[in-house]
Amino acid sequence: MARYTWEVGPCRAHRQRRPWALEHLHAARAACGRPLRVLSYACGPEHTLRTWTTTAPDTTVHLYDTEPRALQWCDDRFRDQGTGVHTHTLNPNELVDGSADVSAAAPADVALVLGLFDYLTPEAIGALVDRLVGVLAPGGRLLCTNGHVTNPWRVFMEYLGAWQVQHRGLDELAAMVVRGRSDLQVIDARLDDSGTNAYVAIQRRVAL
């Protein structure tokens, strides 16, 4: 049973987003030629950046989540690695309505939102993206994920796991994030190999 659970689509998609995000972190580091400043929103245990900082401990990390215990757990582990980490308790509603911000992370080279958009309306996603893009450095990247509209594991998630999320297509997710903004461009859009999740990377254009 444990082996079956490990191999179901949602678990595979969750594992595969780590190498996808690491690919973009490596590209961002190569492009800017210096230690990265990275923010993770709705970070949870933040597996991706903990993997990244094992080889790049000079990264400055800003973590945002609603759960203080998750932030404390991350803080302890990042500091054990010698990584400069800053933790912030922040509810998505506060970011969406503008009563709080992520300005402490500016200027960020990469922003990660891996596993939150599935639960938000298009309007909330747009407002949240505006706040996150506002702290991105020129050339900075926003990495996001969402359950894909053709997810073959949807019945498994909804009826066996009582796991309800908003499913969206790649083009739909990309358009929802960019919303016609001339300062943003899609640089990567793909599915994990199980077809469960859409992965989209947006870049803030460098002004000419």
TIVEX-966727 format. One record per residue (C-alpha): x, y, z; residue in one letter. Coordinates in steps of 0.001 Angstrom, whole numbers. Layout:
<sites>
      px      py      pz res
       X       Y       Z   a
...
</sites>
This chain:
<sites>
      px      py      pz res
       0       0       0   m
    2826    2382     855   a
    4521    1649   -2482   r
    1274    2301   -4379   y
     728    5597   -2564   t
    4306    6668   -3334   w
    3696    6147   -7042   e
     273    7784   -7470   v
     169   10883   -9656   g
    -157   13576   -6955   p
    2869   12210   -5087   c
    4931   11956   -8270   r
    3934   15490   -9293   a
    4904   16802   -5869   h
    8340   15151   -6090   r
    8971   16271   -9675   q
    8366   19941   -9002   r
   11584   19992   -6965   r
   13975   19230   -9872   p
   11926   21560  -12083   w
   12328   24428   -9614   a
   16008   23604   -9090   l
   16512   23837  -12853   e
   15227   27412  -12750   h
   17266   28280   -9672   l
   20428   27139  -11454   h
   19479   29179  -14525   a
   18780   32260  -12402   a
   22127   31904  -10609   r
   23958   31590  -13933   a
   22156   34645  -15304   a
   22856   36998  -12395   c
   26307   35655  -11507   g
   25963   36142   -7746   r
   24264   34520   -4735   p
   20504   34426   -5159   l
   17787   36131   -3157   r
   14800   33777   -3106   v
   11342   33981   -1599   l
    8956   31088   -1075   s
    5299   31853    -424   y
    3124   29266    1369   a
    6429   27504    1956   c
    5416   24692    4342   g
    8517   22546    5004   p
   10217   24022    1903   e
   11954   20916     565   h
   13069   22579   -2674   t
   15111   25378   -1146   l
   16538   23114    1537   r
   17881   20963   -1298   t
   19177   24036   -3154   w
   20989   25530    -177   t
   22939   22353     575   t
   25148   23394   -2355   t
   24411   27139   -2320   a
   24357   28139    1374   p
   25110   31757     407   d
   21505   32107    -833   t
   19355   34603    1054   t
   16005   32949    1738   v
   12708   34601    2723   h
    9967   32180    3779   l
    6276   33128    4127   y
    3560   30912    5595   d
     497   31083    7838   t
    1827   28414   10204   e
    4454   29599   12747   p
    5453   26031   13589   r
    6322   25296    9952   a
    8396   28474    9800   l
   10228   27609   13010   q
   10952   24103   11722   w
   12378   25561    8494   c
   14337   28231   10376   d
   16116   25600   12463   d
   17089   23502    9447   r
   18221   26334    7192   f
   20358   27786    9965   r
   21925   24367   10541   d
   23075   24577    6902   q
   24525   28051    7433   g
   21937   29695    5192   t
   20701   33239    5804   g
   16974   32719    6338   v
   14199   35152    7202   h
   10757   33843    8191   t
    7489   35770    8013   h
    4011   34767    9194   t
    1576   35953    6530   l
   -1917   34873    5546   n
   -2730   34906    1795   p
   -5782   37073    2459   n
   -3544   39788    3900   e
   -1429   39757     779   l
   -4420   39711   -1559   v
   -6197   42624     128   d
   -3013   44669     439   g
   -2954   44827    4237   s
     476   43157    4238   a
    3289   42734    1733   d
    6462   40828     931   v
    8669   43883     503   s
   11240   42495    2942   a
   12262   40013     229   a
   13000   42681   -2403   a
   14786   42459   -4733   p
   14118   38738   -5226   a
   15681   36755   -8069   d
   13216   33872   -7776   v
    9794   33601   -6124   a
    8232   30182   -5546   l
    4513   29510   -5102   v
    4412   25732   -5349   l
    1025   24425   -4279   g
   -1189   27407   -3453   l
   -2846   28604   -6674   f
   -4956   25424   -6771   d
   -7012   26817   -3881   y
   -7443   30411   -5084   l
   -9807   32246   -7419   t
   -8398   33937  -10539   p
   -8916   37326   -8875   e
   -6947   36289   -5784   a
   -4174   34840   -7933   i
   -3938   38095   -9884   g
   -3670   40186   -6723   a
   -1104   37855   -5187   l
     984   37821   -8379   v
    1000   41626   -8439   d
    2492   41687   -4922   r
    5086   39033   -5717   l
    6136   40498   -9059   v
    6486   43829   -7307   g
    9489   42509   -5376   v
   11122   40650   -8281   l
   14350   42070   -9653   a
   14412   42688  -13426   p
   14927   39265  -14980   g
   13525   37621  -11845   g
   11395   34485  -12094   r
    8072   33472  -10565   l
    7561   29703  -10399   l
    4068   28372   -9808   c
    2131   25113   -9993   t
   -1514   24094  -10293   n
   -3515   20905  -10720   g
   -3897   20288  -14460   h
   -7331   20184  -16052   v
   -6775   16705  -17547   t
   -5422   15283  -14271   n
   -6028   11518  -14569   p
   -5847   11205  -10779   w
   -8675   13640  -10089   r
  -11155   10950   -9021   v
   -8526    9438   -6726   f
   -7910   12852   -5132   m
  -11531   13921   -4763   e
  -13304   10700   -3806   y
  -10618    8796   -1930   l
   -8650   11689    -501   g
  -11417   14347    -206   a
   -8862   16640   -1837   w
  -10627   19402   -3767   q
   -8569   21839   -5858   v
   -9117   24107   -8856   q
   -7813   22391  -12003   h
   -6493   24565  -14845   r
   -4826   24118  -18220   g
   -1275   25266  -18944   l
   -2398   28145  -21155   d
   -5133   29084  -18685   e
   -2694   29184  -15757   l
    -110   31167  -17709   a
   -2702   33691  -18861   a
   -4087   33987  -15333   m
    -649   34868  -13996   v
     509   37194  -16788   v
   -2912   38846  -17442   r
   -1586   40717  -20445   g
    1124   42548  -18485   r
    3849   43702  -20871   s
    6518   43349  -18173   d
    5917   39597  -17786   l
    6625   36695  -20121   q
    6117   32947  -19903   v
    9470   31174  -20158   i
    8411   27628  -19287   d
    5119   25703  -19209   a
    5003   21932  -18823   r
    3266   18999  -17125   l
    4788   16488  -14768   d
    5031   13031  -16318   d
    1882   11811  -14518   s
    -196   14634  -16026   g
   -1322   15745  -12563   t
     279   19175  -12258   n
     968   22144  -14501   a
    4288   23916  -13904   y
    4616   27493  -15179   v
    7585   29869  -14919   a
    7128   33601  -15529   i
    9952   36099  -15948   q
    9909   39832  -15287   r
   11304   41459  -18392   r
   14445   43548  -18179   v
   13604   47126  -19167   a
   15435   48334  -22278   l
</sites>
